[in-house]
Amino acid sequence: MTKPVWTSPETLALHGGSHRADPTTGSVAVPIHQTTSFQFQDTGHAARLFGLQELGNIYTRIMNPTQDAFETRIAAIEGGVAALAVSSGQSATTFSVLNLTTPGDNIVSSTDLYGGTWNLFANTLKQLGVETRFVDPADPEAFARATDSRTRAYYAETLPNPKLQVFPIAEVAAIGRRLGVPLIMDNTAAPILCKPLAHGAAVVMHSTTKFIGGHGTSIGGVVVDGGNFDWEAHGDRFPTLNTPDPSYHGAIWTQAVKPLGPIAYILRMRTCLLRDLGSAMSPMSAFFFIQGLETLPLRMERHCANALKVAAWLAEQPAVTQVIHPSLQSGEARRRADAYLKGGYGSLMGFELKGGAEAGAKFINALQMFYHVANIGDARSLAIHPATTTHSQLSAEEQAATGVTPGYVRLSIGIEHIDDIIADLDQALKAAT
Ligand SMILES: *Cc1c(COP(=O)(O)O)cnc(C)c1O
């Protein structure tokens, strides 16, 4: 096929990637290829697939056409060269780091992280011999200071909870390119709004469970390879990609993939990590995520427009002492939000109730329309009181360090009518004060 004329995210969400119409049936919607395995044409074909001389379907743990339609479409939207769908956002993060590290290596990560990522880095990766050096993203140079010859990646979130201060993507990516370290961005909270690869990140991952799905039906994750990082130029830093792989007849990934394009990172993730660790996305889930992706740009518009109005409204309420949303930030935080988020400031926000923990709990219990759940990015509006739920295992000091105070409430604003969203918040605030 000739190069498509369409390039904008609204169009790519519907037409991007490998799927056009199904070649055998003409099906316009992406079929759910609910099969474990794929018939080889003959022994030569089978040998070429196993030998990576030809890319194609063998077994659904490694690759499947429904996953492929989703992967190629999200890669197109993020501006990457290829993607790998996995069973959860946690798997996507794990794979993105394990693909570059061996015991004794380290990564440098922003302190502002999703709780699950924090635990993975601070405990589980540590048990596997990979150290995480946590640094404050307010100072990009902190990433350079924490880097040594065993540093394999930088890691950060575009729009991290609960501070909602946008990460300095281009600044840290530039430091990494100077020192030969790729930046991996978790873009879960800002799909469409931010394109980290365009700002110099090498890899983007998403928990597709959140905005990309949007319907709240499925758990999934995806890693996108930017194809823009020269792994060979920094050969010593990336032994997993530049030294013979005993699990693949001694293949050196950066060389083996040359005829296929700059996809060494993502192909090694598929052929080694996904093959061995097995956290594949099911074809059914891939289908659900494609349904979500198709309306994602439109939903993000409404999420952002509603959130902007809710933030302004909350800021005027006497029972509320503070509202956290990029639209209300100033100084460097606002400059970063304006530099990296296009088309809106996202749907996540936090606010602080004058009445502390008791008011926070009363507020949540009084909500009629908002769901009280440990999730974000759903088409429905969601709320949670972190001090009594997601952060309850932390001490008061630890809670404060992560930005969670006793009266803090987190909202993920949905796509309902703005009047109904505010009506529910209004009656719950009255009940809490
Ligand atoms: C939810 C989330 C994850 C983990 O994703 P799962 O799909 O729940 O495994 C990672 N990062 C961020 C920012 C998230 O919100």
The ligand as an SDF file (V2000), in Angstrom:
LIG
                    3D

 15 15  0  0  0  0  0  0  0  0999 V2000
   -2.8160    1.9190   36.2830 C   0  0  0  0  0  0  0  0  0  0  0  0
   -1.4790    2.4170   35.9730 C   0  0  0  0  0  0  0  0  0  0  0  0
   -0.4030    1.5320   35.7570 C   0  0  0  0  0  0  0  0  0  0  0  0
   -0.5570    0.0320   35.8830 C   0  0  0  0  0  0  0  0  0  0  0  0
   -1.4460   -0.4590   34.9300 O   0  0  0  0  0  0  0  0  0  0  0  0
   -2.3270   -1.8020   35.0860 P   0  0  0  0  0  0  0  0  0  0  0  0
   -2.9830   -1.9160   33.7600 O   0  0  0  0  0  0  0  0  0  0  0  0
   -3.2830   -1.5790   36.2310 O   0  0  0  0  0  0  0  0  0  0  0  0
   -1.3730   -2.9160   35.3660 O   0  0  0  0  0  0  0  0  0  0  0  0
    0.8240    2.0730   35.4320 C   0  0  0  0  0  0  0  0  0  0  0  0
    1.0050    3.4030   35.3380 N   0  0  0  0  0  0  0  0  0  0  0  0
   -0.0050    4.2830   35.5600 C   0  0  0  0  0  0  0  0  0  0  0  0
    0.2640    5.7430   35.4420 C   0  0  0  0  0  0  0  0  0  0  0  0
   -1.2660    3.8290   35.8740 C   0  0  0  0  0  0  0  0  0  0  0  0
   -2.2630    4.6870   36.1020 O   0  0  0  0  0  0  0  0  0  0  0  0
  1  2  1  0
  2  3  1  0
  2 14  2  0
  3  4  1  0
  3 10  2  0
  4  5  1  0
  5  6  1  0
  6  7  2  0
  6  8  1  0
  6  9  1  0
 10 11  1  0
 11 12  2  0
 12 13  1  0
 12 14  1  0
 14 15  1  0
M  END
$$$$
